[in-house]
Structures are given as C-alpha cells and as structure tokens.
Amino acid sequence: MIPIAVVVCVMGGWCTVYLTDTLLRSSSLVKNRYESWLSSNGFTLSPFHIRWHTGIFNRLFARCAHLNPRFLYIWFSAGMVFGVLSMFVSVVLLSKTLLQTLSQMLAETPEGSHQQILQVVVPGVNLPVSQLAYFFIAILVSGVIHEFGHGVAALREQVRLNGFGMFMFVVYPGAFVDLFTTHLNLISPVQQLRIFCAGVWHNFMLCVMALSFLFLLPIILFPFYYTGAGALVTDVVEGSPSSGPRGLFLGDLVTQLEDCTVRGVQDWHNCVQHLSHNPQTGYCVHTAKLQLSWMAGRAYKRLDGTMECCSNNSMTDLCFSYSNNLESKLFACLLVRKTIEASRTCRTNTDCQTDFIPSLCLIPSLENQTRLFRVKHPPQADMLFVGYPSHLQYSVSLTNFVPRLGFLYPDLPVMLETFCKYLISLSGALAVVNSVPCFALDGQWMLTAFLEATLSSLIPERKNRELIGFFFLLGGSALLAANVALGLWMVTAR
C-alpha cells in the first residue's frame, strides 16, 4: 500500500495551495491584483494541477529551428521514420508487459517483476523516497526535451508557436508547447508526422546521449577518480549485518569476497551471486589448532535438518563440520575469526594437502540458504559475514569510482550514474507511452497523420479513414489503460 505519510504530505500540500488560492480570490482587497498577477505571468490553478504558460522562449525555439535547415530536415525525417516504427513496437511491448502482469497475478508467488520492460512507478511504494529528486528531475528534463522537439519541428514546418509551458499534476511534473492549430491543419500529413514524431524521437536520442555519457563516465572523471581497484563503500545501513566495529565503513575499498576478486560493483554482485548459489566454502585448518568443543559429540539437528554444536547465543563461535578420514563426519565449535582468518578455502581435505603440516577442511555448519563470507577491505581486518547473501547486497552501497584526492566527494559519480539511469528509464518510457495509438497522446496524432499519408489513395472517403483510426485508437487506449490499471494494482495491492 502507498505509505500514509506520502498521502498526507501530498494532500496537505495541495489543500494548502487550493485554500490559499480560494482565500485570495474571495478577498476584495487583493482579488484583482492577484488575478492580474496570475494572468500576466501565465499561471493557472485548479485542484491538483498548476500550469504555467509563457512566450519568453519563443525566440530560442525560432533560432534553433533555423540553425541548419538541411540537417534539421534529415533529423526530423529520421524522427518521423522512428516514430512510425515506434507505434508498432510500443504495442508489442505493452502487449508483452500485459501478459507478464497477468501471469504474475495468476501465480501464487509473484516473481520476475524486475524483468518487465515496463513497470508502473509509484513514489513511496516501489520508488525509494531517497531517490525522489532523481525521479522528478528526470521526468521534467524528459518532458522538456520532448516538447522542445515538437516546438522546433513545428517552426521548421512553418507552424506558429504560441508558447511553451510546464505543469504539475498531483506529484508529476511535465511540459507542453502551444501550437497554432490552424497552421497545423493546413500542412501536409507528412509534415504533420515530422512534428508529431519529434517528441518521441528526442526522447529516444536523450536516452542514447545519457547511455553514452554513462559508458564514458570513467573517462570523463578519470582526472579526479579511478576505477578497477575495487568497490568503494559509500553507505552502510545502520544496524545491518555489515555494520559494527568489525564491519564496513564509509570509504572502505572492498577488493575480495572469499577467493572472488572484486574490481567494481558488478564484480561484487557477481561474487555474491556465485557464492550464494554454490555450496558453503570450507577452510583449511591445521589439525594442531583443531580442538573439539565441550559439546563435541552432542551436536543436534536444527529444524531445517542442518547440524548445530554451539550455543545459540554465541556471537564469536561457530559450528564446523569436518572428516578426519576415520569417522564420516565430526563437529567442532570454534572461534570463527581465529579459525578462518588466514586460512585457505577448500572443498575437501585433499585441497588442504599442499604443505607438510597436516590440515583438514572445515566447513561451517549453517542453516539452509545462509553463508559465511570473508570480505576483504585492506588495510582493515576481514569482515566476517554470516547470514543471507541478499542482506549483504542490500545493506551496503558501493561505487566503482575511487577519489584521487581526499577532498573529492565520493558520492558525485554515484549521483551522476543514478541520474543517467533514471533519465534513460523515464525518457525511454515516455517515448514508448507517447508512441502508443491512444486518445490524447502523441500516438493519436501520429496514427491519424500516418493513415492520411498512406491510405488517402486506397480509401478516398475521409470518414472511412477516420473510422479505421478510431478502432486502432480504441484498441491502443484499452491496452494502455489495462497496463496502467493492473500495474497499479500489482504495485499497491500486493
């Protein structure tokens, strides 16, 4: 469910704006000045909606529309081709997403939602509150670039631009351009297509630019940050298994996870996945150091069938299983750090017979799905992690970038990476959604212009072409509505 605090803040904020607007409009002293100020500055207020319209950017749009006529013709013609193709691709993507959502709804345990290409995002539910700034700024930037494409394309096709504006609906920001409708209706369907497709084309190119910047980020930041030396810790969740005196701290450089080398964040995740999907690693211990605990021979089974031989309250001891080639399996309760701190990893006793000192392979006897990891972050002593591997991943935030100088902000590359990822996701989603043949979206006008350009000779009657377009729009609208409705239900109700 949506957190109550989020609902209260949103409703409280809008109620305050609406009540303030009502009081100012009802006051005989300030009513005229207030309404005149709103009108002169292009502001319009209504419940859960604020709109701003201005003409101060018209000259900027006009300059951009006349920079290089030949290039702009090729640019927007390529956008037209992309827009037409994206109409069909968007329908395929929405259909696939709908089938995935339905299969998850029918499944007893919903899995694989992270594999969906499109997913409904609700702030405070499946979007962390700490990343709301990235989300809303990325939406606003994507919307402005989208409308910038429409505006420049319209001026290039000799359609007058009345103005540009931005709005806020509930919590979602957006932008729009105001075009002179009469001019728009007088141009050819192909010219209309260039204008209508320019928005999704610019969103796609914004994705390409953000993706390129993301890949080139190590080169761009090379004078200030270096990569490939390990994964730098930028945050540790307080009270998590990764925190504490022997845990990880801000600024630690993780270089190894057991025998798995960590050169970056992706290596970290790969190592955790590898160790979690394989049997628990053992450790070579010299037989001279091996001392059976006072509970030796009194090991007992846990509820999941695994063996325990230490006190449940022990924070330093751990039960190990081993074989001395005389008995099938023995158990010993040992001090964990002292036992494995400088030990090699192993699977069987044979892996430990590499020197003249007799050694045995001791394997931690843990509950199912739990693991013991050694996390190396020199020069500090190894962090010993016991628990579910996923808890280790979620409790630590890491980055590939290590500052060359101490005063450099370690979170700056993370902020740039995160913003680029949101920009790619949201700008791409805006391109897909606006391409859908759906009422009130760009897809409606793209489809209408496309049918006029392609079917006018095959179907001379305009009413028949409009009827075909209506049924396409009806199907696209139903498909988009079903995705949004079921997606919201999956996010908020389950």
N, C-alpha and C positions, 0 to 999 in steps of 0.2 A: 504494500500500500504506500501511497505518497505520504511522506512524513508530515505530521500535523504542523510542525514548526514552519515548514516551507509554505504550506497553505495559508497559515495565519499571516506570515510576512507579506505574501503576495496580495491577499485580500485586504489586509490592513493598509498597505501602501496605496492600492487603487481606491479604497474608500476615502482615504485622506485626500487624494488628488480630486476625486469627484465631489466631495463635500466642500473643499476649498473653492473649486470652480463654481459650484452652486451658490455659495455664500457671496462670492464676488459678483456674480451675475444678478443676484437679488438685491444687492446693496445699491441704493440710489446715488450714493456718493462716488463710487468707483466703477459702476457698471459700464458707463460709456467709455471711459478711459481704458478699462480692462478689455472690453470687446474690440476697441480700436487697436489696442496693442496686439491682440491675438490676430486680428485681420491683417495688420501691416506686416507682421512677422511670419505669416503663413501657418499659424498653429490652429489645429482643430482638435477638440477634446470630446470624447464620448466614453461611455463606460468601457473600461478595459482596453481603451485604444487612444493613443496620442499620435497625431500626424503633423508633419512639418513639410511645407512646400515652399520652394524658393526658385528664383531665376538667376541668382548670382553666379551659378556655374555654367550658364548657357554659353558664355564666351569661351570657356575652357573646352566644352564639348565641340564648339564650332572650329576651334583651332585644331583639335585632334582629328576632326572629320576632313580637313583639307591638308594634312601633313604630306601625304604621298598618295595621290589618287590611284595610281596603278597598283601599288602594294595593297591599299585598302580594298580594291576590287577583288584581288586574288584572295586576300584574307577573309573577307566576308563571303565570298563564293565557296571557299573551303568550309567555312562555318555552316553554310547552307547545306552542303552535302553531309557534313557531320550531323546536323540537326535532323535531317530526314532519316538517316540511318539510326540515330538515337531514338526516334519514335518507336521503331520496331524492337530495338534492343531493350528499351525500358519496359515494354510489355512483356518480353520474355523474362526479364529479371523480376518483375513484380509477380508474374505467374509462378516462377520458381520459389520466390520467397513465400508466397501464399501457401503453396504445397508443403514447404518446410514447416510453416507455422501450424498448419492443420495436423501434420504428422506428430508434432510435439504436443499438441493439445490432446491427441488421442493416446499418446504414450503415458504410462504410469509415472515414469521419472523423466521429466523434460531434460534432454541433453542435446548438446550441439548447437545451442542458440548462438554461441560465439562464432559459428561457422556460417551464419547467414550473411548474405551480401548486404541486405538492407535490414535495418532494425530501428524500431521506434525508440527515441531517446526522450526520457522524462527527467528533468533536473531534480536531483534529490532522491531518485529511485534507482535508475541504472546509470546515472551520471554522478560521480563524486562531487560533493559540494566544493571541495578544494580546487576543482577544475572548471568551475562555472565561468570564470573570467575567460579562459581559453575558448570555451564553447560559444559564448555570446559574441566575443570579438571576432571569432572565425565566421560565425553566421553573418554578422554585419559586413565584414570585408567581402565575403562571398556574394552577398546581396548587392553591395555597391558595384562590384566588378560586373556582375550580371546585368544590372541596369545601365552601367556605363557602355556595355556592348550594344544594348538596344539604342541608346541615345546617339552614339557615334554613327551607327549603321543607318539610323533614320535620317540624320542630317546629310549623310553621304547620298542618300536616295532622294534628297530634296524634300523631306518631310519636316515641317517645322516642329521644334522642340519648345513646348510651353514652359517647362521647368523640371526640376529634379527634387526629390523629397525622400524623407525617411520616416519610419513609423515604429511604434512599439505596440504590439498586441499581446496582452497579458504579460508574458515574460520574454517573448520572442521579438527581437529587432528585425527590421527589414528596410528595403529601399524601393523606390519606384521612379519612373520617368513619365512625364505627361506629354503625350504626342498629340499633334493636331489631327483629329480623326478624318477630316475632310481630305487633307493631303494624302493620308494613308490609304483611303479608299480609291483615290484616283490613279495610283501607280499600279504596275502590272503584278500578277501573282508571284512572279519570280523575285521581283524587288521586295515584295512583302515578305517572302520567305527569308531573304537575307536579313531583314530586320528582326523577324520573329525568332530566327535561329541564332541570332548573335548572342543572346543571353546564355544559352546552354554551351555555346562554343567558347565563350570567355570563361565560363566556369570550368570547362574541361582544360583549357590552357592554363588556368590558375592552378589546377591540380598538377599539371605537368611541371610548372615552374616550382611549386612547393616541393614536389618529389625530387626534382633536380637539386634544389637547394639542400634538401635533406641528405642526399647522397654526397654532395660536395662540402657538407659542413665540416668534416675533418680537415679538408684542405683549406677552407676559409678560416678556420680557427687555429690552424697549425702554428702561427707565431705565438699564440697565447696558451694553447692546450695541446697535449699529445695523447695519442691513443695506442692501444696494443700492448700496454704494460699490465693491464688488469682491469678490474671493475671497481670504480671508486664509490664508496658508500656516501650517499647524500642524505639519507634519513633512516632511522631505525624506530620502529613502533615501540613506544614505551610500554613496558610490562610484557613484551613478547619474548619468546624463547631466544631471540637473537640479541636481546639487551642484557644488561647486567655487567658486573665488574670484569668478567671474562668473556663478554660478548663483543659485538661490533660497535664501533663508534663512528661518528661523522668524520670523514676524511681518511678512513682506513682504506687501503688498497688490497682487495681480495685477488690473490694470484693462483690459488689452487683449491680444489674441492676434492679431498682424498687424493687420488693419483690423476685426477682430471684437471688439466691446465685451463686456467681462466684468463683469457686475454681481453675480454669485453663482456658486455651484458648478455649477448646472445650465447656466448660460451657458458656463462653462469647458468642460464636456463637449461641449456642442453645438458650440462653436467648434472644438474638436479634431476632432470627427467631420466637420464641414463641410470643414475644411482637408485632412483626410486623404482624403476622398472626391472631392476636386476636384484638378485638375492643379496642380503646383507654382506658387506665386505668383512673378512676376518683380518686378524692382526697377528704377526709373528711375535711370540713372547718366549724368552729363554726359560727353559724348564727350571733353572735355579731360582728364578723370580716367581715362579708359579707356586702359590700357596693356596691350598683348598680352604675355603671359608669354614667357619664353625657350623654352617648349615649344609656343608657338603654331604651328599647322600640323603638329604631331606628336601631335595628340590620338589616342587609341586607344580601342577598344571594350572595355568590361568583359565579363565572361562573360554578363551578363544583357542585353547589347546596348546599354546606355547608354554615353555617352562620358565619358572622363576625360582631363584635361590637366594635372593637378597631381601632385605626389609623394604616394604612398600614406601616407607618414609625416607629412605636413604637418598641424599642428593649428590653423593660422591661415589657410591658403589654401584656396580652393575653386574648382572649375572652373565657369565660367559660359558659357552659350551665348547668342548674340545674332545679329542680322542687321542689316547696315548698308545694306540695300536694293540693294547692288551684288553681294553674294555671298549665297547661300542661307543658310548658317549658318557662324558662326565661333565659336571657343572661346578663352577667356582665363582664365588662372589669376590670381586676385586675392585680396587680403586681405579676408576676409569682413566683419569689423566695420567697417572703413574704407569699404567699398563700399556697404553697405546700411544703415548706422546711421541716417542721416537721409533715406533715400530713400523715395519714394512707391512703392506697389505698382502693378503693371501686368500686362497680359497680352500686349500687342503694343506696338510702337513708337508707334502712334497715341495710346495712353494717356499717353505722356510728352510730347506736343507741346502743352503748356499754358502754356509761357513762351517767352521769346525765346532761351533757352540751349538749343542742340541737345542732345538726350538720346536714349539708346537704352534699350530694355527688356532687361535681362539676367536670364536665367532660370537658376537653379542646375542644373547637370547632375549629378543624384544617381542612386543606384541605385534600382531599382524599389521602390515602397512606402515609401521614405524621404522625409522632408520637412525643409525648413528653415523654422523658425518664429522670429519675434521675440516674446518675452514681455515685455510692459511692466509694470514694477513700480516706479513712481517712489517716491522720487527717485533710485534706483539706475539705472545704465545698463541698457539692454535685455539680457535673457538671450537668447543665440542657441542654439537647439536644433537639432541635426542628428541624425536617427535615425527610428525607427519611432514614430508618434504614440502608440501604445498604451503605449510605455515612458514617455512624458511623463506620461500619466494615472496610471500605477501607481506612479510614483516620487515623486509629490507628494500630500500630504494637505491638503485645503482645507476651509474653513468659510465660511458666509455671514455669520457674526457677528463684528463688529469691536468690541473693548472700548472703552468711552468713557474709561476710566481705566486707567492703566498697571499698577496692581496687580491688576486683574481677571484671572482665569485664562482664557486663550483657549480651552482645551480643554473648559471646562464645557458650552457649548452643544452641542459635538460629542458629548460623553458622554450628554447628555440625548437628543439626536436618535438616537444609536445604540441606547440602551436602549429608547426608544419603538419603534423599528423591529423590534428583537428581540421585544419584547412583542407587537406586532401579529402578527408572523410565527408565533411559537410558541403564543400563545394561540389564534390562528386555526387552526393545525394541530391543537392539542389538541381544539378544538371539532369539527373535521372528522373526526378519527380516532375520537373517542368517539361520534360520531353513526352510524358505520358499524354495521349489524346484524352484530355479530361476538361470538363467545363471549368472556365475561369482561370485556367493555367495557360502557359505559353503553348502547350500542346494543342489546345483548341484552335488557335490561330495558325499554328504551323500546319495542322491537318487540313484546315479549310483552304489555306493558300496552296498546299500541295495538291489537293483534289482539283482546284480550279486550274492549276498549271498542267495537270496530266490528263484530266477527264473531260475537259471542255469540248474537245473534238469528238470523243467517243459518246458522251452523254450531253447533247446540246441543251437540254432543259436544265436550268439552274436549280429548280425546285428538286429535281431528282438527285442532283449532286449534293444538295443540302441535306436531303433525306438520308443518303448514304453516310454523309459525315455525321449526322445526328446519331445514327446507330453505332458508329465507331466511338463517338464521344460517350455515349451511354455505357458501352462496354468498358471503356477505359476508366470512366468515373467509378463504376461499380467495382472494378478491380482495385483501384487505388483506395476507395473507401473501405473495402474488405481488409486490405492490408493494414490500414491505419487502425481500424476498429479492433481487429484480432491482435495486432501488435500491442496496442494499449492494454488490452485485456491480459495478454501474456506477461506484460511488464508489471502491471499494477495489482492484478488479482491473484497471481500465482506466487 
